[in-house]
Every structure is written in structure tokens, then in C-alpha cells.
């Protein structure tokens, strides 16, 4: 999927997948996602390994993964995430397994845990900027990034 715009799309109901795109695996590149909604992955949901590259996500929402949800491993290089809320985990991105986030910008995203990024397993977050992201839980775990296991954050502005 390349060079597309997705605006005001939704997948409704508990357990719905990908407000704009639901893919088994693959790559989404050079796309814009605005105001999309689903239970898993407000804009994009991958059931297997996937990648989102050079995309912009604004105002998408979900229970898990306000903008993007990976059921498996995934990578997210060179993307922008603005004002994507999740009532559960991962305001902008939720990885169920290992994930890599590189050269991304996160602004005003929020979630119960992992205001911008939530990784259920291990992962790396490199060369990213985080501005005003929030974890909304009582314990407020991971305003910018939450690792459920091990992870590294390198050369990021928090």
C-alpha cells in the first residue's frame, strides 16, 4: 500500500481490526491517516509481521494501538504521530511482540499505558522525538514509551 490518504474510516465493534487497513503482513508507505477508528489499530492493524514507513497519523483512535497495532513483529521508520489516543495500551503504536521504531516524531498521543509506544516484548526506539505524550493510568506507566520486557531507547528527545 503506497501513496494513499485515509480519512474518517472505521471498523466498528469490540475486536474490530484496522479502521483504515487490516493486513496479514506487508508494508504501508508514504500514506496519510486522519481520524480513523477501530478496536485494534485505529488506522492500521497487522495480523503478522509488518512495516509502516514514511507515514503520517493524526487523530486516529482505538482501544489498543491508537494509530497502529502489530499482532506480531513490526517496524516503524520515519513516521509522524500526532494526537492519537488509545483507551488501553499504546497511544500511537502497540506491538504484541518485538518492535523497532526509528526516526519518528510523537506529539500529544495518550494511552492507559505507553502514551506513545507500547511494546509487549522487547524492542528498540532510536532517534525519535517525544513531545507531550501521556500515560493516563493511575500508576502512569510510560508516558512516552512502555517496555513490558527489555528494550532500548537511543538518541531520543523525551
N, C-alpha and C positions, 0 to 999 in steps of 0.2 A: 504494500500500500504506500504510494508516494504522491506528494504534492496535492493533498486534499484538504478541504475545510469541512469541519463537522460542528454544527451549531444547533443547540436545543433538541438533542436526541435523547431518548430514554429507553431503558429496558426496565419494566415495572415488576414489582412483586419481590417478596423475600427470596433470595437466592438468584436473582437476575444477574446476568453477566454482561459487562461492557455496554455502557449507554450508547456509544457510537460504534465500537468494533469489538467483536469477540472472535479470537483466533485460536486455533490449536497451537501453532507455532509460526514464527516468521519475523518479519521486520516491518516496522512502520517508520517512515522517514519523511521529513520536510512537510509535516502536516500541522494544522492548527485545530485545536479542540476548545470550544467555548460552550459553557452552560449545558453540559451533558450529565446524565444521571443514571445510576444503576445501584444494585446492592453490592456487587463486587466490581470494582473498576469503573468509576463514573464515566470515563471516556473509553478506556481500552482494558480488556481482560484477555490474558494469555493463559490457556489451559496447560501448555507445555512451555518449553524454553522460547524466549522471545527477546526482541530488542526494539527500543524506541529511540530514534536518532534525529537530532535537529528539529524537534517539535516544540510547539508552544501550547500550554494548557492553562486556561483561565476560567475560573468559576465552575469547575466540574465538581460533582459531589457523589458520595457513596457511603455505605456503612464501612466498607474496608477498601482502602486504596482510592482516595477521593478522585484522583486522575487516572492512575494505572495500577493494575493488580496482576501479579505474576503468581500462578499456582506452582510454578517450577522455578528454575533459574532464569535470570534475566540481566540485561544490561541497558543502561540509560546514559548515553553520552550526548552532550551538547544540547540540552533542553532547558526550557524556562517554565516554571510552575508558579502561578500567581492565584491566590485566594481559592484554593481547592480544599474544602473541608471533608473530613470523614468522621462519622459519629463513633466509629470503632478505632481501628488502627491504621496508621499511615495516611496523613492528610493529603500528600501528593502521590506517594508510591508505597505499595506494600509488596514485599517479596515473601512468599511462603518458604522459599529455600534460599540459596545463595544468590547474592546480587552485587552488581557493580554500578556505581553512579559516578560519572566523571564530567567535569566542566559544565556543571548545571547551576542554575540560579533558582532559589526558592524564596518567595516572598509572601507573607500573610497566609500561609497554609496552617491548618489546625486538625487535630485528631485527639481522641482519648489518650492514646499513647503514640509516640512518634509523630510529632506535629508536622514534619515534612516527610521523613522517610522511616519506615519500619521494616526491619529485617528479622524474620523468624529464625534464621540460621546465621551463617557467617556472611561477611561481605566487606566491601571496600567503598569508601566515599572519598573522592580525590578531586582537588582543585574546584571546589564548589563554594558558592556564596549563600548564606542563610540569613534572611532579614525578617524579623518579627513573626517567626513561626511559633506555634503554641501547642503544648500538650495540655489537654483540658481535664484530665482525670484528677481525682482527689490527691493522688500522690504525684501527679505531673511528671511522668517519666518520659524523658527525651523530647524536649521542646523542639529541637531540630532533628536529631537522629536517635533512634532506639535500636540497639542490637539485642536480640534475645539470647544470643550466644556470643561468639567472639567477632570482633570487627576492627577495622582501622579507619581513622579519619586523618587524611593527609593534605596539607596545604589548603585548608579551607578557612573561610572567614565566617565565624559564628557570632 
